[in-house]
């Protein structure tokens, strides 16, 4: 049984991860701004509270919970994400920064808060995007999103190197298009054959076992061009 922290659990892949990992018997701390969907699951081994990854107070709250209730954590899945689809000349500095606050600064801040509590044999998995992979197809309007996803790829590689002697392992998954609410909000009408539950099953398995085979690696998880 693992102790697992997951961000971005209000819907989509994050919510499916909570279901899969909790039903497999693991302890899960589900962190998101809206907890209604997680609450409705009514799973005994799922803990949750409203959480804003850009809030220092909430970051400390998550750290305190792990320390006081669990004594440590085995797996951190950085799944929370923000996206804005807007032409570069029209996106404001505030909008650009808001994406980075969630996708980059929040990931770094939560990882830093929990790192002293993560098992040396633990695993930090960050969910990125194919849009952040160098040389991949890029889409107009995603300057903030894709560049932020590229940043966490490099961050993962750096952290793996920095902690390679002491652990934990750090890996990053660059996902292709998945039929999530966030995708629909950014690209109304766009259809992809891959459903959130399918991708969540892959991420859950990788989170549990991937650190046996990988550290500091970017894995491209996409069956399509994007």
C-alpha positions as CSV (number, residue, x, y, z in Angstrom):
1,X,0.0,0.0,0.0
2,X,1.4,3.4,-1.1
3,X,0.7,6.9,0.2
4,X,0.0,9.0,-2.8
5,X,-0.5,12.8,-3.3
6,X,-2.3,13.8,-6.5
7,X,-3.0,17.4,-7.7
8,X,-5.7,18.5,-10.1
9,X,-8.3,15.9,-9.0
10,X,-11.5,17.8,-9.6
11,X,-12.1,16.2,-13.0
12,X,-10.5,14.4,-16.0
13,X,-7.3,12.4,-15.5
14,X,-6.8,13.5,-11.9
15,X,-10.2,12.3,-10.8
16,X,-9.7,9.0,-12.6
17,X,-6.3,8.6,-10.9
18,X,-8.0,9.0,-7.5
19,X,-10.5,6.2,-8.3
20,X,-8.0,3.8,-9.7
21,X,-5.3,4.2,-7.0
22,X,-7.8,4.3,-4.1
23,X,-9.7,1.3,-5.3
24,X,-6.4,-0.6,-5.6
25,X,-6.0,0.0,-1.8
26,X,-3.6,2.9,-1.7
27,X,-4.0,5.9,0.5
28,X,-4.7,9.0,-1.6
29,X,-4.5,12.7,-0.8
30,X,-6.6,14.5,-3.5
31,X,-5.8,18.1,-4.0
32,X,-7.8,20.5,-6.1
33,X,-9.7,23.8,-5.8
34,X,-13.1,22.0,-6.1
35,X,-13.6,18.8,-4.1
36,X,-17.2,18.0,-5.0
37,X,-16.4,15.2,-7.4
38,X,-13.9,13.6,-5.1
39,X,-16.3,13.8,-2.2
40,X,-19.0,12.0,-4.2
41,X,-16.7,9.1,-4.7
42,X,-17.1,8.4,-1.0
43,X,-13.9,6.3,-0.8
44,X,-12.7,5.5,2.7
45,X,-8.9,5.8,2.0
46,X,-9.2,9.1,0.1
47,X,-8.4,12.3,2.0
48,X,-9.1,15.7,0.5
49,X,-9.5,19.4,1.1
50,X,-9.7,22.5,-1.0
51,X,-6.3,23.3,-2.4
52,X,-4.9,26.1,-4.5
53,X,-1.4,25.2,-5.7
54,X,-0.5,28.9,-6.0
55,X,-1.3,29.5,-2.3
56,X,1.6,29.2,0.2
57,X,-0.9,28.6,3.0
58,X,-2.4,25.6,1.1
59,X,1.0,24.2,0.2
60,X,1.8,24.2,3.9
61,X,-1.5,22.6,4.7
62,X,-0.7,19.8,2.4
63,X,2.7,19.3,3.9
64,X,1.3,19.4,7.4
65,X,-1.3,16.8,6.6
66,X,1.3,14.4,5.1
67,X,3.6,14.8,8.1
68,X,1.0,14.6,10.8
69,X,-1.4,12.0,9.3
70,X,0.9,9.8,7.2
71,X,4.4,10.5,8.4
72,X,5.6,10.5,4.8
73,X,4.6,10.0,1.2
74,X,5.7,7.5,-1.5
75,X,4.4,9.1,-4.7
76,X,3.6,12.6,-5.8
77,X,1.7,13.0,-9.0
78,X,1.9,16.6,-10.3
79,X,-1.2,16.6,-12.5
80,X,-2.8,20.0,-11.9
81,X,-2.7,22.2,-15.0
82,X,-3.9,25.4,-16.5
83,X,-4.3,26.3,-20.2
84,X,-5.1,29.4,-22.2
85,X,-5.7,29.3,-26.0
86,X,-5.1,32.9,-27.1
87,X,-3.0,34.6,-29.8
88,X,0.4,35.6,-28.4
89,X,-0.2,39.3,-29.1
90,X,-3.5,39.2,-27.3
91,X,-2.5,37.3,-24.2
92,X,-1.9,39.6,-21.2
93,X,1.1,39.3,-18.9
94,X,-1.3,38.4,-16.1
95,X,-2.7,35.5,-18.1
96,X,0.7,34.3,-19.2
97,X,1.9,34.4,-15.6
98,X,-1.3,32.6,-14.3
99,X,-0.5,29.6,-16.4
100,X,3.1,29.5,-15.2
101,X,1.9,29.8,-11.6
102,X,0.0,26.6,-11.8
103,X,2.1,24.6,-14.4
104,X,5.6,25.5,-13.2
105,X,5.8,27.5,-10.0
106,X,3.1,25.4,-8.3
107,X,4.7,22.2,-9.3
108,X,8.1,23.4,-8.0
109,X,6.6,24.7,-4.8
110,X,4.6,21.6,-3.9
111,X,7.5,19.3,-4.8
112,X,9.9,21.4,-2.6
113,X,7.4,21.3,0.3
114,X,6.9,17.6,0.2
115,X,10.4,16.5,-0.7
116,X,11.6,16.1,2.9
117,X,8.7,13.7,3.4
118,X,9.0,11.7,0.2
119,X,10.5,8.2,0.6
120,X,14.0,7.8,-0.8
121,X,12.6,5.0,-2.9
122,X,9.7,7.3,-3.8
123,X,8.6,8.6,-7.2
124,X,7.7,12.1,-8.3
125,X,5.7,12.1,-11.6
126,X,4.9,15.3,-13.4
127,X,2.3,15.4,-16.1
128,X,3.5,17.5,-19.1
129,X,2.4,17.7,-22.7
130,X,3.6,16.8,-26.1
131,X,3.4,20.5,-26.8
132,X,6.3,21.0,-24.4
133,X,8.6,18.6,-26.1
134,X,11.3,20.1,-28.3
135,X,10.8,19.4,-31.9
136,X,7.1,18.3,-31.5
137,X,4.2,19.8,-33.4
138,X,3.2,23.1,-31.9
139,X,-0.2,24.8,-31.9
140,X,-0.8,28.5,-32.3
141,X,-2.4,30.1,-29.2
142,X,-0.6,27.9,-26.7
143,X,2.5,30.0,-26.1
144,X,2.0,30.1,-22.3
145,X,0.8,26.5,-21.9
146,X,3.3,24.7,-24.1
147,X,6.3,26.7,-23.0
148,X,5.3,26.0,-19.3
149,X,5.1,22.3,-20.1
150,X,8.5,22.5,-21.6
151,X,9.8,24.1,-18.4
152,X,8.7,21.3,-16.1
153,X,10.3,18.7,-18.4
154,X,13.7,20.5,-17.9
155,X,12.9,20.9,-14.2
156,X,12.3,17.1,-13.9
157,X,15.7,16.3,-15.5
158,X,17.4,18.8,-13.2
159,X,15.8,17.4,-10.0
160,X,16.6,13.8,-11.0
161,X,20.3,14.8,-11.3
162,X,20.3,16.7,-8.1
163,X,18.8,13.9,-6.1
164,X,20.2,10.9,-7.9
165,X,22.3,9.8,-4.9
166,X,19.6,10.2,-2.3
167,X,16.3,9.7,-4.1
168,X,13.5,10.0,-4.9
169,X,13.2,9.4,-8.6
170,X,11.8,12.1,-10.9
171,X,10.1,11.4,-14.2
172,X,7.8,13.4,-16.6
173,X,5.1,12.1,-18.9
174,X,4.4,14.2,-22.0
175,X,0.8,13.4,-22.9
176,X,-0.8,13.6,-26.3
177,X,-4.4,14.7,-26.7
178,X,-6.9,13.2,-24.2
179,X,-10.7,13.9,-24.3
180,X,-10.7,16.0,-21.1
181,X,-12.8,19.0,-20.1
182,X,-9.7,21.1,-20.2
183,X,-9.1,20.1,-23.8
184,X,-12.6,21.0,-24.7
185,X,-12.4,24.4,-23.1
186,X,-9.3,25.2,-25.1
187,X,-10.3,23.5,-28.3
188,X,-14.1,23.3,-28.5
189,X,-15.2,20.4,-30.7
190,X,-11.8,18.7,-30.9
191,X,-12.1,14.9,-30.7
192,X,-9.6,12.4,-29.6
193,X,-10.1,8.6,-29.2
194,X,-8.2,8.5,-25.9
195,X,-10.4,8.9,-22.8
196,X,-9.2,10.2,-19.3
197,X,-9.7,6.8,-17.6
198,X,-7.4,5.1,-20.2
199,X,-4.6,7.6,-19.7
200,X,-5.1,7.5,-15.9
201,X,-4.6,3.7,-15.9
202,X,-1.3,4.2,-17.6
203,X,-0.2,7.0,-15.3
204,X,-1.2,5.1,-12.2
205,X,0.8,2.0,-13.3
206,X,3.8,4.2,-14.2
207,X,3.7,6.0,-10.9
208,X,3.8,2.7,-9.0
209,X,6.5,1.0,-11.0
210,X,8.2,3.4,-13.4
211,X,10.9,4.5,-10.9
212,X,12.3,1.0,-11.0
213,X,13.3,1.5,-14.6
214,X,13.5,5.3,-15.2
215,X,14.9,8.4,-13.5
216,X,15.1,11.9,-15.0
217,X,13.4,10.7,-18.1
218,X,10.8,12.2,-20.4
219,X,8.4,9.6,-21.8
220,X,6.2,10.7,-24.7
221,X,2.7,9.1,-24.2
222,X,0.9,9.8,-27.4
223,X,-0.6,7.7,-30.2
224,X,-1.3,10.7,-32.4
225,X,0.7,13.7,-33.7
226,X,-0.2,16.1,-30.9
